[in-house]
């Protein structure tokens, strides 16, 4: 936690827009409001005390930049009750914790959003994400604060989702006083920003330290944190990983392991043969691995998941250098079907629809001649598994299944079966 310093509040006219005769910032009131915010939202204390306050008459209310500076209007502080100021503190720091400036930049690039109106919509969408669970429980919601309900939208969504659901219109006047949270909210630089070279900004590493401290504080308060913050804490340092890259990495790791895709050959004598005149010794030569892909075609696997499985077959072919003769596909439900050499993914009949017994599929794949170097199993996991590990490296691509109960009166919930420990597991989707 950063201690207060004499530079906590910047006051130079050149950097903050102060002019002669303007109201001075009531620092005692502002910091009393921050202390109130810490009392009612203790898990945000690290972030609230990490903000550097910059006094500025150019700011309508309070605003933040991406370097964790909080620009404050003295007139706004003078006319606003301490309890309301506490809510604004929490609101502004929430923009930074949730990286709304970085997310807005990414959305702008992806969707081709270029003008100031688009950035204003991003600010409003970010406010909707925050305000549905910021206020209440000790924090009063200011009049005119944007919440999803006022726009006819559902709560609990993310900024990117809200952005698709509304356009600017006459209703904008109702929220005019609260629609400039600064570049820390929408990524668009303001005239009052001190920029990357200004004083007292936080580096990217320092910002991550603050976010990590908040996630730890949230994790230590189960049951006492709004669900929006819980979701953020779960994802902040454990973002969803690209499963196709993970599956490809697991396959490459299996294919390059000791013994995979290697065999003795007399095509080139071993170097040790020179020490044994008259004896021809084979050398160990590497080759692309043979891969057998077992696809779960039981009734519990959807058509969309089967389509994903075929896409993975094509990716596996590329991973072994395009050698389709080294890749075979085996549909499997309660019985193993016909093994298909890979020619075209769309020509593979994925026959099945009953239950699943992956033991039959693994046994049939291992009977192939020559046997596979790598097994890739694409399944939802609702199957018995072989009791012993296969004699080759195994990667399981697991389609997700929720923990559910089939009937309300059930005393036990269904927990998806986990693959055995000898398999490298990648969750798909």
N, C-alpha and C positions, 0 to 999 in steps of 0.2 A: 504494500500500500504506500503510495507516494505522499510524503509530508508536504504541508503547505509551505510556500516560499514567497518571498517578496515579489516574485514575478508572476504569482498566481493570477493577478488581474492586470492585464495590459491597459495602459491609459494614454498612450501617445496619440495625438490627433492624427498623425500621418498614417498610422496603422489601423486605427479603430474608428475614425470618422468623428471624433469628439470636436466640438466647436465651443467657442466661448459662450457662457451663459446656459449651457445645458445642465440637466439634472445629473448629479453624481450618483454613481452606483451604490446602493445600500448593501454593502458586503455582508454586514451582520444578518440582515434579513434573508439574503440569498443563501448564505451558508447554514442558517437555521432551517431553511426549507430543505437543504440537502440532508441535514441530520434527521429531519422528520422522514424523508424518503428512505434513509438507511434503517430507521427504526421499523418502518412498515414493510420494507423489502430488504431484509438483511442480506439475502443471497446476492444482491446487486452492489453491495458496499464497495468491493474492490473496483468495480467499474466507475461508480459514482465519484470516488475519490481520485481516480486516475484522470478525470477530465481537467483540463486547464481552462480557466475562465478568462475570457477576453471581453472587456467592456467596449461596446460599440453602439452608437446612435443610428447606424445604418440598418440594424437588424430590427424587424418588426416586433419580435417577441424574444425567443431564444432559438439558437440554431447551432448546428455542429458541422465541422468539416471532417474529412476522412483521416485527419491526423489527431483526432480526439481533442480538438479545441472546442470549447463551448462559448459562442458569442452571445452576449447578453445585453439587452436594451435596458438602460437605467430607468426609463419611464415605465416600461413594462413591469419591472420589479417593484417600483413605487406604488403602482395601482393594483397589484395582484396580491391576494392573501397568501400567507405562508403555506397553507394546506394546498392551494392550487399550484403554487410554485413547485412544491414537492412532486406533484404529478407531472409537471413539465420536465423536471430533472429526469424522472424515470423514463418518460417518453423519449427524450432526446438520446439518452444513453442506450436505449433499446435499439434505435436505428444503427448505432455503431456496433453493438454486440452482434446484431443479426446481419451485419455486412450489407446493408441496403445499398450503399454506394457501389460496391463491387458487383452486386447482383444486378443493379440497374444498368451498369455499363455492359454487362454480358447480355442482358435482355435487349438493350439498344442495338448491339451488334447483330444478334440473332434475328431480330424482327425488323431491322431497318428503321428504327425510331430515331429521328434526327433533330426534331425541332423542340423549342422550349415547352410547347404544349404537351409533348410526349413526356418530358421530364416531370412536368407538373402532375400528370396522371400517375407517374411512378411514385411521386411523393405521396399522393392520395392513397394509392394502393398499399404503400408501405405503412401509412398511418392506419389503414384498416387492419392490416396484419397485427399491428401492435395493440391498438386501442380496444380490441375485443376482450383482452384480458389484463390490461394495465391497470384499469381503474376499479374502484371498489376495495373493500377490505382495508380501509384507512386512507385511500387516495380518492379525492373527489374528481369527477370528470368535469373539465371546464365547459362552459356553454360554447357550442359551436365546434367542439372537437369531432373529427370525422370518425364514425364507426360504421361497420358494414350495414347495420340495420337502417341507417338513414339513407343509404343508397339502394335499399331493397335487396341486399346481398346476404348470403349466409355467413355466419361466423366460422372461425376455425380454419380459414384458408390462408395460403401464402400470397405474398405480394404478386408473384408471377401469375397466379390464378385470378386474383382480383383485377389485374390489369386488362384482362381479356373481356371483362364483363360490364364495363361502363365507358361512357364518353363524357367529355366536358359539356356543360350546359348551363342554363340559367340558375340551377341550384348552387352553382359555385359561390355566389355571393354570401350564402349562409355561413361558409367556412373560410372566408377570405383572410381573416386574422390569423388562422392557424395553418396556412398552407405553404409556409416557407420554413422548413426545418433545416435548410442549408444543404451544402454539397455532400454532407455525411448521410443524407437521406436519399438523394437521387443521383449523385455523382456529377452534377453540373456545378462548376465553380461559380462562386458569387464574388461580387466586387469587394466584399469585406474580408475575403479569405486571405490569410497570411501565406498560404502556399507551403510547399515542401521545405523551403529554406527559412520559414519563420521560426520564432522562438517557441520552445516548450511543446513541440509536437512529438507524438510517440512514433517510434519506428515500427515496422511490421512485426518484428520479433517482440517488442514490448506490448503491442496490441494483442498478439497471441497469448502472451503471459497473462494479460488481464482476462481474456476470454476463458483461458483454462482455469483461472482462479474462480470465476463465476460458475463454470460447469461443476467444479468440485463442491462449491457451496450449495448448488442446487441438488447435487447427488446426496448431500448430507442432510437434506430436509425432505424425506419422502412424505408424501401426503399433504404437504403444506405449500406447494408451489403450483401455480396454474399450469394446465396441460400444455399451453403453448410454449412455456419456458421449459417444461420437461422435454418436449419434443426437440426443442432447439439444443438443449444440453446433450441429448442422446446423439444428435447428428453433428454437432459442432466439430468434434475431433474424431468422429467415426463416420465420415460421409459415405453414402452408398458407393460401392466400387463398381466399376464397369465389368460386369461378369464375363463378357466375351473376352476381354483382355486377360482376366484371371484364368479362364478356362484354357486360353491359348498358352499362357505362361505355365500352367500345370502340365499341359501336354508336352511342351518343349522340355520341361524339367524331367518328365518321365522318359521321354525319348532320348535324352542325352545322358541318362544315368548309366552307371557301370553295368555292362552286359547287354544293354539295349542297343539293337541295331549294329551288333558287332559279331564277326564270325571269322574262323580261320580259312585262309585261301592259299592255294598253291600258285595262284596267278603271279604272285611276287614272293620270292623266297624271303625267309626271315633273315635279319642281319646276323643272327647267331650261327647261321649255316656256315659261315666262313671258318668257324672254329671246329667244324665237324666235316672234314673232307669226305666226299662220297655220300653224304646224308643230305637229303632235301627236306628242309623244315618249312612248314607253312607259316605265314605271317598273319597277325590279327588285323583285319581290315574293317573299317567302319562302313556302314551303309545306312540309308534311310530306314527307320524302323517300320515294321509291319504293325498296322493299327486295326484292331477290330472294335467296331462301334456297335454296342447293344442298345437298341431303342425300346423303351417301355411303351407298348401299344395297348395297354390295358384300358378298360373303360373309364378309369379315373384320370386319364391323361387327355387333355382337351386337344381339339384340332389345332388351335393356335400353338400349343406347346409342341405338337408334332411338327408343325411348320418350323418352329425354332430349332428343333432337333436336326432337321434337314439342312438348315443354314449352318449349323455347327459341323455337320459332316463335310460340307464344302470348305469350311475354314480349316478343318483337320487336314483335308487334302492339300491345302496350301502350306500348312505347317510342315508337311513331309516333302516339300519341294515339288508339289504338283504331281507326284507319282500316284495316280489313282489306282494302279495295279497293287499298291501296297495297303490300300484301305478297303475293308469289307464291312458290310452293314448287316446286322442281324436283328430283325424285329422279334420281340419277345413279350408274351403275356404270361399265361400259365404254362405255356410250352414254347420252346424255341422254334422259330420258323426257318425258312430257307435262308442261307447265307448268300448275300448279294455282293458281287464285286462292284466297286464304285465306277460307274460310267457317267451317268448323269443323276444328280440328286432327285430330279423330278420323276425319274423312271423307277424309283424304288418303291414297291408296294408295301406300305406299313399295315400289314394285316394283323388283326387282333380284336380286342374289345372285351375280353373276359377279365379274370383276376390276373395276378402277377406272381411269377415265381422266378426270380432272377437267378436262382441256382441252376435252372435248366439252361438259361441263356449263357451263363458263364461256362458251364460244362461243354456246351456245343461249340462255343467260340474257341475253347482250348483244344478241342479235338481237330481243329484245322491243321492242314499240312501245307507248308510249314506253319508252326504255331505263331501267334501274335507276340510281338515284343511289348505292346502296350494295349491295355483294355480301356475303352472309354464307355461308361455306362450312363445313359441319359434317362432319368427316371424320376418319379415323384416320391420314391422311397417307401411306398406302401407294398412291401414285398419281403419275403424271407431272403436271407443272404447266405452264401456259402459259409460253412463253419471254419474253413481254413482259407488263408489268403491264396490267390492264384499265383503261379510261379512267374508272374510278370508284373510290371508296374500297372497300377490301376487308378484311373481318375473317374470320379462320379460327379456328373453334372446333375444337381438336384433341383427339380422344379419345386417352388415354395408351396407349402400347405399350412394353413392356419391351425392353431390349437382350438378345437371346437367341440361342442357336445351335440350329438345328433338329435336329442330330445331334451326339452326343458327339465323333465323329471329325472334325467340321468344323474346318477350320483358321481360318475366319473366323466372327465372330458377326454376326447380323443387327442392323443399326443403323437404326431408323426414319428415313425420309426427312423432312428438315425442310422446311416450307413456304418459298417464296421470300421474300426480304427485303422485297419491296414490300407484303407482307400484314401486318396487325396480328394477332398470334397470341395466343390465350388457350387455355391447357390446361384441358380440361374434366375434372372429377373429382378 
